[in-house]
Amino acid sequence: MFARSEEQRLLVKSVRDAVERDVEPVVDRYGKDEPLEKADVLEVLSVLSEQGVLGRDVPEAAGGAALDHTTWALMFEELPMQVDLVAMITSEVARMVHGAGSETVREEYLGPLLAGEIVGCAGISEPGVGSNPREIATTAEREDGGWVIDGTKTWISNGEIADVAVVVADTDAGKTHFLIDADAEGFGRERLEMLGRRYDHMGQLHLDDVWVPEENVVGTPGDALDRTYQSFELGRANVALLGVKTARNALEAATAYAGDREQFGKPIGGHQLVQRLVAESATYVDAARLLAYRALSMFDDGEQAATEAAMAKWFATETAVEVTSNAIQVHGAMGLSRELDVERYFRDAKMLTIPEGTTQINKLIIARDLLGVSAFR
Ligand SMILES: Cc1cc2nc3c(=O)[nH]c(=O)nc-3n(C[C@H](O)[C@H](O)[C@H](O)COP(=O)(O)OP(=O)(O)OC[C@H]3O[C@@H](n4cnc5c(N)ncnc54)[C@H](O)[C@@H]3O)c2cc1C
């Protein structure tokens, strides 16, 4: 699609080889919707850590991989869907701890996160708070030289198995990030069952008067919303990559099936309306991928890419829905059968149109930039 440097080619090949050798055999032990056991998640994360996938742009001096976002994305595309989100979010939590964690928190958690020895999650959403993080109702009050946190975080990726959670809570100084160890007293959780990506470890976190020391403030009290909105920008490009991967898998399945399946005396891929489904899907996938990489390369160049990331996010995830639906159409009834992966891709794709700003929210962000008028209150 675009030129890769020799170094990028080698890094991608190294990840691909490691995935084939050490990750796929673990993933293949599970059913297509089944989440990996925690021990297997950690085994996979340690392989990905060695490849630099968890270290992303964290400097080498801090134990990271010092990669640019484009190179990281090329490597990330090689991961099986069953383990991509757990790696992505653990890496994001490591970046947050490195970028804004206190020295104590960095010493205790950064190494294990980068090594894939522990799993991270990030908690913004609550039962009553989705698209507007300004309404976060979880509270944190100063007590005994630290903070007491009380509230519920929901739809938290990795929440079911995370060892650490970075959550946003409301304080007297404004919205603030806190790192909470899952071993802390008052920390509870449950698994949430969803339509798609059932292999993910989606959870709800119950924070029942959880005390954390002052050092567990990530950043400074009152600065969490700014950092959250900033992190959404890269997060949107990340979720766009998930959309591209899902759509590409479905397109590959549809293309192969169109060559094999025969009706009316020839492969269905020879019928013009099937060709249309395949041609449109292939174009959408490439367009989505280009949008994702444009945003990522702008981040690499230190440019503002909030609008471009919002474009990539809504387009790639809606593309995933369209292309996985087309793939079912190409497969006929087999596409709806649990026997094949195509119905899973469709369910998985729909999951992606919601996080990191729904499709609607991302369109409002783009229009706000173009028109100079905000539709948000
Ligand atoms: C796969 C997945 C992973 C997730 N991972 C995490 C995670 O790790 N951490 C975390 O904190 N959260 C996570 N979430 C939650 C996610 O961030 C929220 O679901 C999302 O912000 C939307 O919030 P909501 O679901 O409450 O929808 P709501 O905000 O209630 O929106 C409902 C509908 O109203 C529309 N809407 C809302 N406001 C407006 C508006 N101003 N204009 C037009 N339309 C509007 C939305 O587009 C949507 O269609 C995840 C969700 C999913 C599905």
The ligand as a MOL file (V3000), in Angstrom:
LIG
                    3D

  0  0  0     0  0            999 V3000
M  V30 BEGIN CTAB
M  V30 COUNTS 53 58 0 0 0
M  V30 BEGIN ATOM
M  V30 1 C -15.6290 -2.6220 22.6740 0
M  V30 2 C -15.6980 -1.5310 23.6920 0
M  V30 3 C -14.5860 -1.2560 24.4630 0
M  V30 4 C -14.6440 -0.2470 25.4380 0
M  V30 5 N -13.5550 -0.0480 26.2390 0
M  V30 6 C -13.6120 0.9110 27.2000 0
M  V30 7 C -12.5170 1.0920 28.1020 0
M  V30 8 O -11.5110 0.3670 28.0470 0
M  V30 9 N -12.6140 2.0670 29.0330 0
M  V30 10 C -13.7100 2.8760 29.1400 0
M  V30 11 O -13.7100 3.7460 29.9950 0
M  V30 12 N -14.7750 2.6900 28.3300 0
M  V30 13 C -14.7530 1.7460 27.3620 0
M  V30 14 N -15.8390 1.5270 26.5500 0
M  V30 15 C -17.0210 2.3610 26.7080 0
M  V30 16 C -17.1230 3.4130 25.6140 0
M  V30 17 O -16.1270 4.3900 25.7850 0
M  V30 18 C -18.5310 4.0220 25.6600 0
M  V30 19 O -19.4370 2.9740 25.3700 0
M  V30 20 C -18.6880 5.1630 24.6730 0
M  V30 21 O -18.0000 6.3070 25.1360 0
M  V30 22 C -20.1250 5.5380 24.4200 0
M  V30 23 O -20.7970 5.7020 25.6210 0
M  V30 24 P -22.2110 4.9640 25.8740 0
M  V30 25 O -22.0530 3.5590 25.4650 0
M  V30 26 O -22.6120 5.2610 27.2470 0
M  V30 27 O -23.1860 5.6450 24.8590 0
M  V30 28 P -23.9190 7.0550 25.0430 0
M  V30 29 O -22.9380 8.1410 25.2820 0
M  V30 30 O -25.0340 6.9170 26.0130 0
M  V30 31 O -24.5110 7.2500 23.5810 0
M  V30 32 C -25.6640 6.5350 23.1350 0
M  V30 33 C -25.9960 7.0070 21.7270 0
M  V30 34 O -26.2270 8.4290 21.7270 0
M  V30 35 C -25.3680 9.0610 20.7940 0
M  V30 36 N -24.9520 10.3670 21.3310 0
M  V30 37 C -24.4950 10.6680 22.5780 0
M  V30 38 N -24.2030 11.9740 22.6700 0
M  V30 39 C -24.4740 12.5170 21.4720 0
M  V30 40 C -24.3700 13.8200 20.9200 0
M  V30 41 N -23.8820 14.8560 21.6490 0
M  V30 42 N -24.7430 14.0180 19.6350 0
M  V30 43 C -25.1850 12.9760 18.8790 0
M  V30 44 N -25.3050 11.7170 19.3320 0
M  V30 45 C -24.9460 11.4930 20.6070 0
M  V30 46 C -24.1750 8.1220 20.6320 0
M  V30 47 O -23.5290 8.3090 19.3960 0
M  V30 48 C -24.8570 6.7650 20.7280 0
M  V30 49 O -25.3960 6.4410 19.4640 0
M  V30 50 C -15.8240 0.5230 25.5930 0
M  V30 51 C -16.9370 0.2300 24.8020 0
M  V30 52 C -16.9020 -0.7820 23.8750 0
M  V30 53 C -18.1210 -1.0890 23.0700 0
M  V30 END ATOM
M  V30 BEGIN BOND
M  V30 1 1 1 2
M  V30 2 1 2 3
M  V30 3 2 2 52
M  V30 4 2 3 4
M  V30 5 1 4 5
M  V30 6 1 4 50
M  V30 7 2 5 6
M  V30 8 1 6 7
M  V30 9 1 6 13
M  V30 10 2 7 8
M  V30 11 1 7 9
M  V30 12 1 9 10
M  V30 13 2 10 11
M  V30 14 1 10 12
M  V30 15 2 12 13
M  V30 16 1 13 14
M  V30 17 1 14 15
M  V30 18 1 14 50
M  V30 19 1 15 16
M  V30 20 1 16 17
M  V30 21 1 16 18
M  V30 22 1 18 19
M  V30 23 1 18 20
M  V30 24 1 20 21
M  V30 25 1 20 22
M  V30 26 1 22 23
M  V30 27 1 23 24
M  V30 28 2 24 25
M  V30 29 1 24 26
M  V30 30 1 24 27
M  V30 31 1 27 28
M  V30 32 2 28 29
M  V30 33 1 28 30
M  V30 34 1 28 31
M  V30 35 1 31 32
M  V30 36 1 32 33
M  V30 37 1 33 34
M  V30 38 1 33 48
M  V30 39 1 34 35
M  V30 40 1 35 36
M  V30 41 1 35 46
M  V30 42 1 36 37
M  V30 43 1 36 45
M  V30 44 2 37 38
M  V30 45 1 38 39
M  V30 46 1 39 40
M  V30 47 2 39 45
M  V30 48 1 40 41
M  V30 49 2 40 42
M  V30 50 1 42 43
M  V30 51 2 43 44
M  V30 52 1 44 45
M  V30 53 1 46 47
M  V30 54 1 46 48
M  V30 55 1 48 49
M  V30 56 2 50 51
M  V30 57 1 51 52
M  V30 58 1 52 53
M  V30 END BOND
M  V30 END CTAB
M  END
